[in-house]
Amino acid sequence: MFAVVLLCIACFAYWCWCRQRAKTAEPPPLPGAWPLVGHLPLFFGDGYKLWNRINNMVDQVCDVGGIAKINLGPVTAYIITDPDDCNTIATTCMEKDPVYEFTKPWFGESLIASRYEVWKNDYKLLTPAFSQIILNTFMDVFNSESRKLVKELEKHAGKGPFDLFTYLRHNALNILCLTALGVGFTDSNLASDYLHAVKSTFDTLVERVLKIWWHSPYTFAWSKLKKEQDGYLKILHKMSDAVLQKRKSEMFGNTCVKKTITTGTKFKPFVDILLELSVENGAFNDEQIRAQVDLMLVAGQESTPNALLFTMALLGSHPDVQERVFSEIQEVLGEDRDVEKMDLSRLQYLEAVVKESLRLFPIAPLIGRKLERDVKLKNYTLSPSQHCILLIYGLHKHPIWGPDRHEFKPERWLEPSKVPFNLVYGPFGLGRRQCIGKTYAMMSMKTTLAYVIRSYRIKADYTKMRLKYVVTLNPDNAEYYISIEKRT
């Protein structure tokens, strides 16, 4: 009898809670929810199934007005693709979603997951590392490493599809080490182990997010997944420790005496500024420095090669666009000279191609923000303490882009009237918390593409790409759909 009374009380409390939630004009639920567990079963599976589900959500959310909610068991998450509502969240909710806490064993209090007050201070201190003056000094490295990539690809010219992605990842890691980190890294075994550990750690992060019983650090501590993740983290931190140790040795010599660093500004890597701030005013301790280096390592070698592969696959699938890019490169650069800083602004069609590729295949297809209070949007009010997901992939496919929004049309970027206001484009994030290295990434990608397209004709079929979501949007099976031929 007592149990029946308790059950009645619980049901009444749940009914009252539902009525109260209904009064706040909340978004409609996404179709397909199961009893009790909600939409959780729809997200079971690997990164491929997860991406297919995210892809399907774009049209579903658009059909209900650009915002919907999903229930993952007891967890509620709002999914937003409407441009105005995305902008409201991005500019008013500055704290990252609590699931970003899962990355802190890897990235610590770095720019990606830190509290807003910490982020704001660190971002201000570190922005000079990515000023245009500093980035211009990296052009020699961009050129030399692009030439090496072209040379390495030569053995695959005219021999059918091959795994281009592996070459792009190693090339991006080399460029990052030589520029932002200021070291020439020669341990190829550690580099290969590092790239494998990045992929595996991303898999563990996604698995933990989807299995809500592991959200608690207490239950996760006893899981097999935690042990696997710890093993990968040792490799990841070994890489960042090696980079820091080498750079410190070059800057300080073999002494442990603190001194002011006077490296000048001709070529000042990101890590040098971190060390300067640490030595001169104690802005960062050793753990914080390593966290920022860990973030820089994975951001540089994960996002850039992914974006390059998507862009090359699209160019190989659209020969007319590729030949127009080649003609522009020939006109600006001629036959074989290096790319100079002033050339990048003249390669306007190439930049349009990169932007359009990032629109169709954003490397970070979703962003999570924390709701600390009621947030009033155009048609709904979001409740605090819930998860909020800005679906960048859906934002880039919003009807505001026009009837050709699903097509690869670089020309849209050459006519301002055809590109909607800036708020609907977010490959590097939205609002103030955008990627600090977006200009660096664009310069590096444009230089690499100029060399590859000048030397090779790319053939591809991007419709054969198998995509998966593992924190970032990743291409797979690259060895099956991209080939190159030497230009004569």
N, C-alpha and C positions, 0 to 999 in steps of 0.2 A: 504493500500500500504506500509506504514511504517513497519507494522508487518511482511509483506512478506520479505522485505529487511533484517530485523533483523534475520528472520529465515534462509535466505540464507547465511548470514554472519556466523551464528552459525554453520550451516552445513559445510561450508567451513573450519571454524576453527577446527571442529571435524575431518574432513578429513585430514587436515594437521597434527593434533595431532596423528592420527592413523598411518600416513606414517612415522612420526618421531619415534614412538614407534617401528614400524616394522624394522627400520634401526638398532635398538639396538640388533637384534638377540635374541628376547625374547622367552621364552618357549612357546610351543603350548598350546592353551586353552584345558581344560578338556571337553570331550563331554558332551552334555546334557544341554547346556546353553539356557536360554529363551531370547527373545528379551527384550532389555532395562534392565531388572532386573537380567540378567545373571543366575548364578547358585543358587541365593538366595532361590527360592522355594524348591530346593532339600534338604535344611537344615531345613525347617520348621518341627516342631514336638517336641516331648519330647526327653529325653536322650537316649531312646532305638532306635528311628529312626535316631538320630544323629550318634550313634555308627554304625548302619548298613550302613550309608552313608560313614563314614570314612573307614569302612572295605572294602566296594566296591571300594573306591578310590585307595586302595593299588595296585590292579591289573591294574586299568586304568592308573595310573601314571607310573607303571613299563612298560606298553605297549608302552608308548610314550617316553621312555628313562630315566625314573627316576626323571623327573621334569616336572611340568605342572603348569598352572595358572588357577585360578578360579576368577570370577567376582561376587561379592555380591552387586548388584546395582552399585554404583559408586566406590566401594572399590575393589581393586585388591589384591589377595593373591597368592603367589607362594607356591606350595606344592612340597616338595623334599623328595625322598627316596633313591637317589643315594648316596652310601657311601662317595665317594670323594667330592661331592658337599656339602653334610651335614657337612663334616669336615671343608671345606672351610668357610662355614657360621659360624659354631660354634667357629672357631678360629680367625675369622676376624671381626665378627659383635658381639660385646660384650653387646650391649644394648638390653634389653628385648623389645618385641613388645608392642606398645602403649596399647593394650587391658589389659595388666597387671596392668595398672593404675586403672582398675575397682576393683582390690583387695585391694587397699590402704586404704579404710575405715576400712578394717579388719586388714591387715598386715602392714600398714604404710610403712616406709622405711626399711623394713626387707630384709633379703637376697634374697627373692624370686623376688622382684619387684624393688629394688632400682637401681638407676643409677650406672653404672659400677664403677665410681670412689668411690662412697660410698660403694658399695659391696666389692671392692678390699680391702679397709681399714678395714671394719667390718669383712670380712672373715679371714684376717690375725690376728685380735685380738681374734676372737672366735675359731679358729682352735685348740688351746691347750685344749679346753673343750672336744674335741673328739680325743685326742691322745690315743694311745694304752695303755699307762700306766693308764690313767683315766678310759678307757673303761673296763680294766681288773678288776677294783674295783667294777664294776656293776654285776659281775657274781653271787654274793649271791642273789641279787634281781631277776636276770633272773631265777635262780633255784627255789627260793621260790614261785614266782608268777606262774611259770610253773607247780609246784606241785599243787598249788591251782586250776589252770585250769583243770588239770587232775581229781582232786577231784570233781569239779563242773560238769564235763562231765559224771561222773559215772552214774548218774540217767538216762541218755539217752542210755546207752550201751544196745544193743540188742533190742531196742524198735523202730527201723525204723528211717526214715529221721527226722531231726530236724533242728532248726535254729542255726547252729554252728557260723554263722557270728556275732551274737549278743554277744556271749561269747568271741570271739576273739577281738572285739572292746573294750569291758570293760577291758579285760586283758591287752591289749596294752596301754590303758589309765593309768591303775594302774602302769605298768612298767615305763612308761614315767615320771609320777609324782614322783615315788620313786627314779629314777636315774637322768635323765637330769634336773628335776626341784627340786629335793631334798625335796619333801614334801609327807607325807602320807595323801592322800585325802580321807576323809570318807563321804562326803556329796553325797550320792548316787542319790538323787533327782536332784541336780545340774549337776552331771555327765550325767544322762540320758537326761536332758534338753539340755545339751551341745551337746551331740552326735546327737540329733534331729536337733538342730540349725545348726550344721555343714552341714548336708545333705540338709537342706532347703536353706541355703545360697549358696551352690554350685549350686542348681537349679536356683536361681535368677541370679547368675553370667553368667551361660550359656545362659539363656533367654535374658539377656541384650546384650551379644555378638552377638547373632543371629538376634536381632531386632535392625538394624543399626540406626533407628531413635532415639534410646535411648543411642547412643554412646556419644552424647553431654551431658555434665553435666547439661546444662540448661534445656533440654527437660526431662532428666531422673529425675530431681528434682521434677517434677510435676506428675510423674507416680505413680501408685498404687504399682508397683514393688519396688520402692524406699522405700515406707513406710513399706512394708513387710520386706525388707532387714534390715532396721534400727531396727526393732523389734528383729530380730534374732541376730544382732550385739550386742545388749544390753546383751543378754544371753552369747554370746561368750566372750565379754569383762568382764562380771561378773566372768566368770571362771578364766581368766588370772589374773584379779585383786585379786581374792581370793587366788590364788597360790602365787602371789607376796607378798601379805600382810602377809600370813602365814610364808613365808620364811624370810621376813624382820624381823618379830617378833622373829623368832628363832635365827636370826643372831645378831640383834641389841638390843634385849630385848624390853622394852617399852619406851626407850628414843628416842629422836629425834636428839641426838648429833652425828655428823659425827665422824667416827673413822675408822682406818684401820682394815680390816678384816683379821684375821689370822686363817683360817679354816684348813690350811695344805693341803696336796695333796693326802692323803690316799683315800678320797672319796669327790671329788669336783664336784658338779653338774654344769651344764651349766649355770643355773641362778646365781649361786654364782660368777662365773667369770664375768657375766654381772654386778652384783652389785659391785664387786671389782673395775672393770674398771670405773664404775660410780663414786664411792667414791674417788678413789685414783687419777684419772687424768681427770675426767669429760668427758670420752669418749662417754657415753650414758646418755641421760636425761630419765625421767620417761616414757615419751611417747614412746621413742625408745626401752626401755627395754620391755615394754608391747608388742610392735610390734613383737620383736624377740620371746617372750614367746608365743604369739598367733600363730606364724608360727610353732614353735616347737611342740605345742600342736596338731595342726591339722596334721602336717606331721607325727608325731609319731603314732597317733591313726587312721589315714586314710590309709596311705600306707602300714604299716606292717600287719594289719589284712587282708587287701585286698590280699596282696601277699601270706599270709599264707593260706587263703581260696582257692585261685587258686592252690597253691601247693598241698594242701590236696585233692582237687578235682581230680587233675591229678594223684596223687598217688593212690587214690581209684579207678580210672579208669584203672590203670595199675598194677595189683597185683604182677606181677613179679618184677617190679621196687620197689614197696613197700617192698617186702620181702628181696630184696637185701639191701635196706636201713636199715631194721630191723636187718639183720645179721651184718651189719657194726656197728650199735649202740651196739649190744650185745658184739661184739668183742672189741670195744673201751671202753665201759662204764660198761659192765657186767650187773647185774640184776637191781640195784636200787640206785647206788651212784649218787652224784651230778655231773653235767658237770663242768669240770675245764677248765681254759683258754687254756691249752695245748691240751685238747681234741678236740677243735673246728678245729684245723688245721689237725687233724687226721681223721675227718669225711669228707673225700674228696668226696665220692659218694653223701652224703647228700648235700654238697655244690653244686655239679654238678646238682642235682635235682632242687635246689632253683634257680640257674642261668638259667636253661632251662625253668623253669616256668616263670621267669621274661622276658625271651626272647619271649615266646609265648603270655604272658599277661603282658606287661609293664604297671605299675600303672600310669605313666604319658606318654600316648601314643603319645603325640605331644608336641613340644616346639616352642614358637614364638620368633623370633628375629627381631630387627629393622634394616632396611637398611638405612644407613645414606649417602651412596654414591653408585655409580655404582659398582656392584660386578661381576667380571668376573669368570664364572665357566668354566667347561670343554667345553661345547658347546653353552652356552648362556650367556647373560649379563643381570643381574637383575637391574631394575631401582630403584633409591632411593625413599624414602617416601612411599614405598609399604609394605604390610605385608608379612612376610616370615615364613612358617611353616615347621619345620623339623619333618616329620612323622616317629617317632621312631618305631611305630608298623610296618610300611612298611619297614623300615630299617632292622628290625629283620626278615622280610620275603623275603629279597632280594635274588635273585638267587645265590649270592656268597656263601650263606650258604649250597648250594648243593641241589640235588633233593629231599632230605628228610626234607627240611626247614620248611614244615608245620607240621611235626610230632614231638612228644615228645620223644626226644632221649638224655637223660642225659649223655650217654656214650661219646657224642661228646666232652664234656668238659674234659674228661680224656685223650684225644689224641689231643695234640696241633695242629697237622697237619689238623685236621678236623674243627678247629675253626678259622674262618678268622681273619684278623688283628683286633686289638682292636677298630678300628674306627667305626665298624659297630654294636657295642653293646652299648646301652645307656639307660639302665633302670634307672640310677641315673643321667641322663643328659649327655651332650656332651661338649667337650672343657673344659675350665677352670671353667665355672660356673656350676659345678656339685654339687650334694647334699652333704652338709657338714657332714651329719650323715649316710653315706652309710655303713661304717664299723660297726657302732652301730646297724644299721638295720639288717645286716647279722648275727651278733653275737646273737642278740635277737631272730631272726627267727630260726636259727639253734638250739638254746637251747630249744625253745618251741617245735619244731618238734621232737627233740630227745625224749622228755618226752611223747608227745602224741603218737608217733609211737611205743615207747617201751611199752606203756600201752594198746593201742587199735589198732585193725585192722580196717582200714578205707574202707568203701565201697561207691562208688560214680559213677556217670556218667556225666563227664564234658560236654558232648554234650547237656545236658539239661539245662546248665547254660544260663540264660538270662542276657545279658550284657548291660550296659548303660554307656554313657560318660557324666559325670557331673564334669568337670575339671580334675578328675581322672577317671580311668577305674574301674567301680564298678560291682561286681556280685550282682545278685538279686535272689529271690526265692530259697535261700540256704536251706530252710526247705524241699525242694522237692527232692533233689538229693544227699545228704550226710548223711550217718549213720555210726555208730561205733559199734564194738563188742569188749568185753573185751578179751585180750590175756590171755591164760592160761600157 
